[in-house]
Amino acid sequence: MRDGWDEINLIDVVNLKSGTTVSKKLEQEFGDIPYLKVADMNLPENEHSVTTSSRHLNKNDIQPSKILPVGTVIFPKRGGAIATNKKRVLKTPACVDLNIMGVIPHDNILSQYLFYYFLSFDLLDISNGSSIPQINNYSFEDLKINLPKNTKEQKRIVAILDEAFEAIDQAKANFERNIENAEELFQSKMEKAFDQLSEDDKNIFHLKDVCEYDKTTNEKTGIPYVGLADIESNTGRFIGDLTPKEMKSRTFYFNENHLLYGRLRPYLNKILIPSFEGHCSTEIFPVKTSNRILNTYIFYWFLKPSTVQNINNTSTGARMPRANMDDVLQFEIPVPDIVVQKKIVNELVKIKEGSAALIQSYKKMSVELEELKKSILKKAFSGELTANETVTV
């Protein structure tokens, strides 16, 4: 341990405070004190620190002891929300509900230093580990914190971490923009591929003239099952399991000659060209194409944004919107010669693969930046961030 530092029990330098239940009739859209629920941590204004809430209370309606002061570190304390690992620091006094816990720093520890300390570990690691995880006062009994006695040293460490995390967050934001740009480029290329067909090549057909829905009830056993969750949105990538699976309810049979289209919530854009024989949810329609159209060509036609929008416009049902697949059969589709179809498909495959590789690279770098954060935090709380040290990203 460095000179001027102590390893101490966390509970010796903080007060732990659980949330409170407030009568629904006291909640208002505007008021003196924000009343926070876990979902309020997701508000754009509350990404790192809490400044607002979706509901408020008047000061006169709440006991002063129930109000957490500025600088309190808060996080979810019950159920699956713990796994989200959200931590926030209050920039305004607030009241929190029973699913949130607050940690109030004593005068000898800076709130931002405490906040970074909480960022250095996973909340699940201090939960009780049951099927419904909980965090309570006992969860903190064994937690130690390395703490500089001098708050100036704490400020120095916080300043370095602020600078490093700001640079990392900016780099991640750039990666996310690059991912969006790559996705938008691929979508625009798909639209262009179909829009730029010459009049001679277009050969407009109704969808029903070049394909049909094959709703054959599956009677086979020992084959994989495909549900909507097994198809990645907007990519047509299979993310499920090829392990054979039986279902109690009716399913549709399919093989390598089909295209699978998810009709439930069509805006999710779930389409798959299977490379295996299997059976699927009845929310997925197996599509069988005629010999005048390639299933890869019709795959990209289904995948392009304008088709997704048009299909979504046929939907009925507010809670569980489903595409009207009879209406979709009336859609017009350009059907050029097979040679032209192959050319379009080959071009789109190249663009899709290039875009996917780029996106994967950006996602990998984003994960590496999160690992860098962990490394920097470990260094900070072991006293290894020296006065002259800078952290490069």
One Martini backbone bead per residue (centre of mass of N, CA, C, O) as a GRO file, in nm:
protein
  393
    1MET     BB    1   0.096   0.036   0.022
    2ARG     BB    2   0.076   0.352  -0.002
    3ASP     BB    3   0.150   0.635   0.107
    4GLY     BB    4  -0.149   0.768   0.242
    5TRP     BB    5  -0.287   0.488   0.258
    6ASP     BB    6  -0.596   0.290   0.298
    7GLU     BB    7  -0.738  -0.013   0.406
    8ILE     BB    8  -1.093  -0.026   0.412
    9ASN     BB    9  -1.402  -0.031   0.511
   10LEU     BB   10  -1.665   0.085   0.350
   11ILE     BB   11  -1.869   0.117   0.602
   12ASP     BB   12  -1.670   0.348   0.735
   13VAL     BB   13  -1.739   0.576   0.474
   14VAL     BB   14  -2.052   0.501   0.480
   15ASN     BB   15  -2.400   0.519   0.399
   16LEU     BB   16  -2.681   0.315   0.401
   17LYS     BB   17  -2.968   0.332   0.165
   18SER     BB   18  -3.289   0.275   0.131
   19GLY     BB   19  -3.574   0.283  -0.004
   20THR     BB   20  -3.914   0.397  -0.084
   21THR     BB   21  -4.257   0.416  -0.037
   22VAL     BB   22  -4.498   0.581  -0.247
   23SER     BB   23  -4.770   0.726  -0.307
   24LYS     BB   24  -4.917   0.760  -0.607
   25LYS     BB   25  -5.069   1.041  -0.544
   26LEU     BB   26  -4.779   1.198  -0.502
   27GLU     BB   27  -4.721   1.180  -0.786
   28GLN     BB   28  -4.542   1.385  -1.033
   29GLU     BB   29  -4.415   1.545  -1.301
   30PHE     BB   30  -4.377   1.786  -1.102
   31GLY     BB   31  -4.120   1.905  -0.859
   32ASP     BB   32  -3.884   1.909  -0.602
   33ILE     BB   33  -3.848   1.581  -0.610
   34PRO     BB   34  -3.706   1.321  -0.729
   35TYR     BB   35  -3.851   0.997  -0.828
   36LEU     BB   36  -3.685   0.693  -0.834
   37LYS     BB   37  -3.641   0.452  -1.077
   38VAL     BB   38  -3.468   0.236  -1.258
   39ALA     BB   39  -3.562   0.352  -1.539
   40ASP     BB   40  -3.437   0.646  -1.485
   41MET     BB   41  -3.138   0.562  -1.560
   42ASN     BB   42  -3.214   0.571  -1.886
   43LEU     BB   43  -3.209   0.849  -1.914
   44PRO     BB   44  -3.027   1.066  -2.097
   45GLU     BB   45  -2.962   1.260  -1.845
   46ASN     BB   46  -2.871   0.971  -1.670
   47GLU     BB   47  -2.611   0.819  -1.772
   48HIS     BB   48  -2.419   0.906  -1.506
   49SER     BB   49  -2.608   1.129  -1.384
   50VAL     BB   50  -2.855   1.264  -1.171
   51THR     BB   51  -3.121   1.520  -1.269
   52THR     BB   52  -3.383   1.334  -1.313
   53SER     BB   53  -3.740   1.247  -1.374
   54SER     BB   54  -4.065   1.107  -1.435
   55ARG     BB   55  -4.093   1.180  -1.123
   56HIS     BB   56  -4.240   1.363  -0.841
   57LEU     BB   57  -4.203   1.557  -0.534
   58ASN     BB   58  -4.302   1.709  -0.255
   59LYS     BB   59  -4.147   1.806   0.027
   60ASN     BB   60  -4.405   1.787   0.221
   61ASP     BB   61  -4.448   1.458   0.139
   62ILE     BB   62  -4.152   1.412   0.268
   63GLN     BB   63  -3.916   1.291   0.449
   64PRO     BB   64  -3.597   1.397   0.493
   65SER     BB   65  -3.474   1.099   0.543
   66LYS     BB   66  -3.564   1.009   0.232
   67ILE     BB   67  -3.343   1.202   0.129
   68LEU     BB   68  -3.095   1.214  -0.100
   69PRO     BB   69  -2.797   1.337  -0.150
   70VAL     BB   70  -2.562   1.479  -0.295
   71GLY     BB   71  -2.337   1.208  -0.403
   72THR     BB   72  -2.502   0.970  -0.429
   73VAL     BB   73  -2.488   0.626  -0.478
   74ILE     BB   74  -2.667   0.436  -0.722
   75PHE     BB   75  -2.864   0.118  -0.737
   76PRO     BB   76  -2.968  -0.182  -0.795
   77LYS     BB   77  -3.122  -0.443  -0.551
   78ARG     BB   78  -3.327  -0.609  -0.751
   79GLY     BB   79  -3.300  -0.853  -0.947
   80GLY     BB   80  -3.229  -0.820  -1.285
   81ALA     BB   81  -3.117  -0.523  -1.257
   82ILE     BB   82  -2.837  -0.596  -1.145
   83ALA     BB   83  -2.720  -0.700  -1.427
   84THR     BB   84  -2.688  -0.403  -1.549
   85ASN     BB   85  -2.484  -0.235  -1.365
   86LYS     BB   86  -2.600   0.024  -1.248
   87LYS     BB   87  -2.451   0.354  -1.198
   88ARG     BB   88  -2.512   0.648  -0.994
   89VAL     BB   89  -2.495   1.005  -0.943
   90LEU     BB   90  -2.606   1.260  -0.753
   91LYS     BB   91  -2.702   1.610  -0.855
   92THR     BB   92  -2.963   1.568  -0.680
   93PRO     BB   93  -3.196   1.552  -0.477
   94ALA     BB   94  -3.349   1.228  -0.374
   95CYS     BB   95  -3.590   0.978  -0.432
   96VAL     BB   96  -3.629   0.623  -0.374
   97ASP     BB   97  -3.706   0.316  -0.432
   98LEU     BB   98  -3.694  -0.023  -0.324
   99ASN     BB   99  -3.494  -0.099  -0.587
  100ILE     BB  100  -3.299   0.107  -0.439
  101MET     BB  101  -2.966   0.206  -0.355
  102GLY     BB  102  -2.774   0.404  -0.120
  103VAL     BB  103  -2.446   0.578  -0.112
  104ILE     BB  104  -2.306   0.772   0.149
  105PRO     BB  105  -2.058   0.985   0.186
  106HIS     BB  106  -1.818   1.089   0.362
  107ASP     BB  107  -1.592   1.349   0.408
  108ASN     BB  108  -1.328   1.144   0.335
  109ILE     BB  109  -1.504   1.100   0.057
  110LEU     BB  110  -1.549   1.125  -0.261
  111SER     BB  111  -1.807   1.076  -0.470
  112GLN     BB  112  -1.642   1.019  -0.734
  113TYR     BB  113  -1.460   0.806  -0.610
  114LEU     BB  114  -1.689   0.617  -0.528
  115PHE     BB  115  -1.805   0.577  -0.810
  116TYR     BB  116  -1.550   0.445  -0.934
  117TYR     BB  117  -1.546   0.210  -0.740
  118PHE     BB  118  -1.818   0.089  -0.844
  119LEU     BB  119  -1.707   0.049  -1.142
  120SER     BB  120  -1.490  -0.191  -1.049
  121PHE     BB  121  -1.762  -0.365  -1.016
  122ASP     BB  122  -1.998  -0.619  -0.990
  123LEU     BB  123  -2.307  -0.649  -0.854
  124LEU     BB  124  -2.330  -0.962  -0.856
  125ASP     BB  125  -2.081  -1.008  -0.658
  126ILE     BB  126  -2.272  -0.884  -0.401
  127SER     BB  127  -2.484  -1.070  -0.421
  128ASN     BB  128  -2.669  -1.361  -0.313
  129GLY     BB  129  -2.710  -1.563  -0.578
  130SER     BB  130  -2.988  -1.600  -0.642
  131SER     BB  131  -3.251  -1.623  -0.857
  132ILE     BB  132  -3.319  -1.356  -0.682
  133PRO     BB  133  -3.142  -1.102  -0.654
  134GLN     BB  134  -2.970  -0.936  -0.374
  135ILE     BB  135  -2.919  -0.619  -0.200
  136ASN     BB  136  -2.759  -0.547   0.112
  137ASN     BB  137  -2.588  -0.466   0.389
  138TYR     BB  138  -2.433  -0.745   0.391
  139SER     BB  139  -2.285  -0.706   0.110
  140PHE     BB  140  -2.055  -0.496   0.262
  141GLU     BB  141  -1.879  -0.638   0.484
  142ASP     BB  142  -1.617  -0.724   0.274
  143LEU     BB  143  -1.564  -0.445   0.170
  144LYS     BB  144  -1.291  -0.283   0.017
  145ILE     BB  145  -1.091   0.029   0.031
  146ASN     BB  146  -0.869   0.235  -0.135
  147LEU     BB  147  -0.760   0.527   0.060
  148PRO     BB  148  -0.688   0.839   0.052
  149LYS     BB  149  -0.646   1.068   0.301
  150ASN     BB  150  -0.619   1.274   0.078
  151THR     BB  151  -0.835   1.459  -0.118
  152LYS     BB  152  -0.632   1.553  -0.333
  153GLU     BB  153  -0.570   1.267  -0.437
  154GLN     BB  154  -0.855   1.202  -0.520
  155LYS     BB  155  -0.881   1.434  -0.727
  156ARG     BB  156  -0.653   1.342  -0.911
  157ILE     BB  157  -0.777   1.069  -0.987
  158VAL     BB  158  -1.045   1.176  -1.096
  159ALA     BB  159  -0.923   1.349  -1.323
  160ILE     BB  160  -0.797   1.113  -1.480
  161LEU     BB  161  -1.059   0.950  -1.515
  162ASP     BB  162  -1.223   1.161  -1.661
  163GLU     BB  163  -1.038   1.184  -1.908
  164ALA     BB  164  -1.032   0.885  -1.992
  165PHE     BB  165  -1.345   0.835  -2.012
  166GLU     BB  166  -1.402   1.053  -2.220
  167ALA     BB  167  -1.224   0.929  -2.443
  168ILE     BB  168  -1.363   0.654  -2.453
  169ASP     BB  169  -1.655   0.751  -2.508
  170GLN     BB  170  -1.583   0.892  -2.774
  171ALA     BB  171  -1.479   0.642  -2.921
  172LYS     BB  172  -1.744   0.481  -2.896
  173ALA     BB  173  -1.921   0.684  -3.046
  174ASN     BB  174  -1.767   0.658  -3.313
  175PHE     BB  175  -1.822   0.358  -3.356
  176GLU     BB  176  -2.133   0.380  -3.359
  177ARG     BB  177  -2.142   0.563  -3.609
  178ASN     BB  178  -1.996   0.365  -3.798
  179ILE     BB  179  -2.208   0.144  -3.778
  180GLU     BB  180  -2.444   0.310  -3.888
  181ASN     BB  181  -2.310   0.375  -4.160
  182ALA     BB  182  -2.277   0.081  -4.255
  183GLU     BB  183  -2.579   0.010  -4.247
  184GLU     BB  184  -2.679   0.239  -4.436
  185LEU     BB  185  -2.514   0.161  -4.682
  186PHE     BB  186  -2.638  -0.118  -4.727
  187GLN     BB  187  -2.932  -0.021  -4.757
  188SER     BB  188  -2.881   0.166  -5.003
  189LYS     BB  189  -2.770  -0.059  -5.191
  190MET     BB  190  -3.027  -0.224  -5.203
  191GLU     BB  191  -3.212  -0.013  -5.324
  192LYS     BB  192  -3.038   0.046  -5.577
  193ALA     BB  193  -3.037  -0.238  -5.707
  194PHE     BB  194  -3.354  -0.217  -5.773
  195ASP     BB  195  -3.386   0.079  -5.893
  196GLN     BB  196  -3.159   0.033  -6.143
  197LEU     BB  197  -3.331  -0.113  -6.315
  198SER     BB  198  -3.419  -0.170  -6.609
  199GLU     BB  199  -3.697  -0.191  -6.797
  200ASP     BB  200  -3.613  -0.469  -6.926
  201ASP     BB  201  -3.548  -0.608  -6.630
  202LYS     BB  202  -3.789  -0.589  -6.436
  203ASN     BB  203  -4.039  -0.758  -6.457
  204ILE     BB  204  -4.329  -0.730  -6.327
  205PHE     BB  205  -4.450  -0.886  -6.028
  206HIS     BB  206  -4.621  -1.071  -5.828
  207LEU     BB  207  -4.541  -1.250  -5.560
  208LYS     BB  208  -4.746  -1.491  -5.620
  209ASP     BB  209  -4.590  -1.560  -5.906
  210VAL     BB  210  -4.291  -1.650  -5.744
  211CYS     BB  211  -4.446  -1.748  -5.477
  212GLU     BB  212  -4.499  -1.945  -5.166
  213TYR     BB  213  -4.667  -2.071  -4.902
  214ASP     BB  214  -4.535  -2.335  -4.676
  215LYS     BB  215  -4.773  -2.488  -4.449
  216THR     BB  216  -4.628  -2.746  -4.341
  217THR     BB  217  -4.668  -2.980  -4.124
  218ASN     BB  218  -4.478  -3.113  -3.887
  219GLU     BB  219  -4.355  -3.480  -3.860
  220LYS     BB  220  -4.078  -3.460  -3.760
  221THR     BB  221  -3.783  -3.579  -3.604
  222GLY     BB  222  -3.469  -3.461  -3.513
  223ILE     BB  223  -3.498  -3.143  -3.559
  224PRO     BB  224  -3.460  -2.827  -3.585
  225TYR     BB  225  -3.548  -2.516  -3.428
  226VAL     BB  226  -3.728  -2.208  -3.529
  227GLY     BB  227  -3.731  -1.897  -3.394
  228LEU     BB  228  -3.731  -1.562  -3.377
  229ALA     BB  229  -3.474  -1.557  -3.180
  230ASP     BB  230  -3.288  -1.709  -3.418
  231ILE     BB  231  -3.312  -1.424  -3.570
  232GLU     BB  232  -3.149  -1.168  -3.699
  233SER     BB  233  -3.180  -0.849  -3.739
  234ASN     BB  234  -3.112  -0.729  -4.072
  235THR     BB  235  -2.924  -1.007  -4.166
  236GLY     BB  236  -3.003  -1.327  -4.166
  237ARG     BB  237  -2.895  -1.454  -3.901
  238PHE     BB  238  -2.813  -1.742  -3.736
  239ILE     BB  239  -2.858  -1.774  -3.353
  240GLY     BB  240  -2.901  -2.062  -3.294
  241ASP     BB  241  -2.979  -2.413  -3.254
  242LEU     BB  242  -2.912  -2.747  -3.392
  243THR     BB  243  -3.062  -2.883  -3.187
  244PRO     BB  244  -3.290  -3.095  -3.139
  245LYS     BB  245  -3.654  -3.006  -3.131
  246GLU     BB  246  -3.950  -3.022  -2.954
  247MET     BB  247  -4.302  -2.943  -2.999
  248LYS     BB  248  -4.632  -2.908  -2.895
  249SER     BB  249  -4.687  -2.732  -3.113
  250ARG     BB  250  -4.732  -2.620  -3.408
  251THR     BB  251  -4.533  -2.666  -3.709
  252PHE     BB  252  -4.309  -2.589  -3.968
  253TYR     BB  253  -4.174  -2.705  -4.250
  254PHE     BB  254  -3.820  -2.716  -4.362
  255ASN     BB  255  -3.561  -2.624  -4.600
  256GLU     BB  256  -3.310  -2.522  -4.823
  257ASN     BB  257  -3.555  -2.411  -5.028
  258HIS     BB  258  -3.618  -2.198  -4.826
  259LEU     BB  259  -3.777  -1.909  -4.683
  260LEU     BB  260  -3.776  -1.720  -4.382
  261TYR     BB  261  -4.063  -1.539  -4.240
  262GLY     BB  262  -4.131  -1.288  -4.003
  263ARG     BB  263  -4.458  -1.166  -3.908
  264LEU     BB  264  -4.384  -1.077  -3.635
  265ARG     BB  265  -4.291  -0.786  -3.616
  266PRO     BB  266  -4.176  -0.676  -3.910
  267TYR     BB  267  -3.970  -0.449  -3.814
  268LEU     BB  268  -3.742  -0.668  -3.737
  269ASN     BB  269  -3.642  -0.821  -3.984
  270LYS     BB  270  -3.694  -1.159  -4.023
  271ILE     BB  271  -3.459  -1.346  -4.219
  272LEU     BB  272  -3.409  -1.682  -4.375
  273ILE     BB  273  -3.155  -1.896  -4.511
  274PRO     BB  274  -3.144  -2.216  -4.489
  275SER     BB  275  -2.890  -2.493  -4.429
  276PHE     BB  276  -3.141  -2.664  -4.320
  277GLU     BB  277  -3.339  -2.888  -4.162
  278GLY     BB  278  -3.678  -2.809  -4.025
  279HIS     BB  279  -3.860  -2.624  -3.772
  280CYS     BB  280  -4.126  -2.375  -3.714
  281SER     BB  281  -4.285  -2.124  -3.633
  282THR     BB  282  -4.604  -1.983  -3.710
  283GLU     BB  283  -4.456  -1.689  -3.726
  284ILE     BB  284  -4.323  -1.849  -3.964
  285PHE     BB  285  -4.278  -1.834  -4.317
  286PRO     BB  286  -4.247  -2.050  -4.561
  287VAL     BB  287  -4.071  -1.990  -4.868
  288LYS     BB  288  -4.146  -2.072  -5.210
  289THR     BB  289  -3.981  -2.070  -5.506
  290SER     BB  290  -3.952  -2.028  -5.821
  291ASN     BB  291  -3.757  -2.075  -6.120
  292ARG     BB  292  -3.752  -1.740  -6.173
  293ILE     BB  293  -3.631  -1.724  -5.866
  294LEU     BB  294  -3.417  -1.636  -5.623
  295ASN     BB  295  -3.384  -1.665  -5.285
  296THR     BB  296  -3.158  -1.447  -5.260
  297TYR     BB  297  -3.310  -1.220  -5.404
  298ILE     BB  298  -3.566  -1.216  -5.220
  299PHE     BB  299  -3.416  -1.163  -4.961
  300TYR     BB  300  -3.323  -0.868  -5.034
  301TRP     BB  301  -3.603  -0.762  -5.085
  302PHE     BB  302  -3.706  -0.806  -4.792
  303LEU     BB  303  -3.461  -0.648  -4.644
  304LYS     BB  304  -3.534  -0.388  -4.749
  305PRO     BB  305  -3.668  -0.102  -4.616
  306SER     BB  306  -3.921  -0.061  -4.804
  307THR     BB  307  -4.040  -0.341  -4.755
  308VAL     BB  308  -4.065  -0.328  -4.452
  309GLN     BB  309  -4.262  -0.088  -4.452
  310ASN     BB  310  -4.486  -0.213  -4.628
  311ILE     BB  311  -4.540  -0.453  -4.443
  312ASN     BB  312  -4.597  -0.295  -4.182
  313ASN     BB  313  -4.859  -0.154  -4.308
  314THR     BB  314  -5.028  -0.441  -4.281
  315SER     BB  315  -5.064  -0.441  -3.993
  316THR     BB  316  -5.209  -0.612  -3.710
  317GLY     BB  317  -5.209  -0.517  -3.402
  318ALA     BB  318  -5.083  -0.359  -3.129
  319ARG     BB  319  -4.917  -0.561  -2.947
  320MET     BB  320  -4.913  -0.797  -3.198
  321PRO     BB  321  -4.792  -0.743  -3.483
  322ARG     BB  322  -4.909  -0.854  -3.809
  323ALA     BB  323  -4.867  -0.953  -4.107
  324ASN     BB  324  -5.036  -0.941  -4.415
  325MET     BB  325  -4.970  -1.200  -4.625
  326ASP     BB  326  -5.180  -1.151  -4.849
  327ASP     BB  327  -5.091  -0.865  -4.920
  328VAL     BB  328  -4.795  -0.932  -4.989
  329LEU     BB  329  -4.864  -1.102  -5.250
  330GLN     BB  330  -4.941  -0.817  -5.406
  331PHE     BB  331  -4.673  -0.739  -5.444
  332GLU     BB  332  -4.425  -0.584  -5.620
  333ILE     BB  333  -4.164  -0.740  -5.835
  334PRO     BB  334  -3.861  -0.752  -5.969
  335VAL     BB  335  -3.780  -0.991  -6.255
  336PRO     BB  336  -3.512  -1.076  -6.374
  337ASP     BB  337  -3.283  -1.232  -6.497
  338ILE     BB  338  -3.087  -1.466  -6.354
  339VAL     BB  339  -2.820  -1.325  -6.420
  340VAL     BB  340  -2.898  -1.056  -6.283
  341GLN     BB  341  -2.958  -1.169  -6.006
  342LYS     BB  342  -2.672  -1.276  -5.950
  343LYS     BB  343  -2.531  -1.003  -5.968
  344ILE     BB  344  -2.680  -0.865  -5.736
  345VAL     BB  345  -2.614  -1.071  -5.517
  346ASN     BB  346  -2.302  -1.056  -5.533
  347GLU     BB  347  -2.282  -0.755  -5.460
  348LEU     BB  348  -2.436  -0.772  -5.184
  349VAL     BB  349  -2.254  -0.977  -5.048
  350LYS     BB  350  -1.998  -0.806  -5.047
  351ILE     BB  351  -2.115  -0.569  -4.886
  352LYS     BB  352  -2.214  -0.729  -4.641
  353GLU     BB  353  -1.940  -0.849  -4.558
  354GLY     BB  354  -1.792  -0.580  -4.526
  355SER     BB  355  -1.986  -0.458  -4.318
  356ALA     BB  356  -1.965  -0.686  -4.105
  357ALA     BB  357  -1.660  -0.661  -4.056
  358LEU     BB  358  -1.666  -0.369  -3.962
  359ILE     BB  359  -1.864  -0.401  -3.729
  360GLN     BB  360  -1.701  -0.616  -3.574
  361SER     BB  361  -1.454  -0.437  -3.530
  362TYR     BB  362  -1.596  -0.213  -3.366
  363LYS     BB  363  -1.704  -0.398  -3.141
  364LYS     BB  364  -1.429  -0.499  -3.046
  365MET     BB  365  -1.315  -0.217  -2.972
  366SER     BB  366  -1.536  -0.154  -2.764
  367VAL     BB  367  -1.466  -0.384  -2.570
  368GLU     BB  368  -1.169  -0.297  -2.524
  369LEU     BB  369  -1.247  -0.028  -2.386
  370GLU     BB  370  -1.382  -0.159  -2.140
  371GLU     BB  371  -1.123  -0.301  -2.048
  372LEU     BB  372  -0.963  -0.042  -2.007
  373LYS     BB  373  -1.129   0.066  -1.779
  374LYS     BB  374  -1.068  -0.163  -1.580
  375SER     BB  375  -0.762  -0.119  -1.577
  376ILE     BB  376  -0.767   0.173  -1.472
  377LEU     BB  377  -0.921   0.115  -1.208
  378LYS     BB  378  -0.719  -0.080  -1.087
  379LYS     BB  379  -0.489   0.126  -1.080
  380ALA     BB  380  -0.627   0.342  -0.905
  381PHE     BB  381  -0.698   0.129  -0.649
  382SER     BB  382  -0.362   0.070  -0.621
  383GLY     BB  383  -0.187   0.344  -0.661
  384GLU     BB  384  -0.073   0.377  -0.992
  385LEU     BB  385  -0.149   0.681  -1.027
  386THR     BB  386   0.052   0.914  -1.108
  387ALA     BB  387   0.111   1.251  -1.126
  388ASN     BB  388   0.245   1.218  -1.442
  389GLU     BB  389   0.013   1.055  -1.549
  390THR     BB  390  -0.118   0.929  -1.855
  391VAL     BB  391  -0.404   0.837  -2.049
  392THR     BB  392  -0.429   0.644  -2.332
  393VAL     BB  393  -0.659   0.574  -2.631
   0.00000   0.00000   0.00000
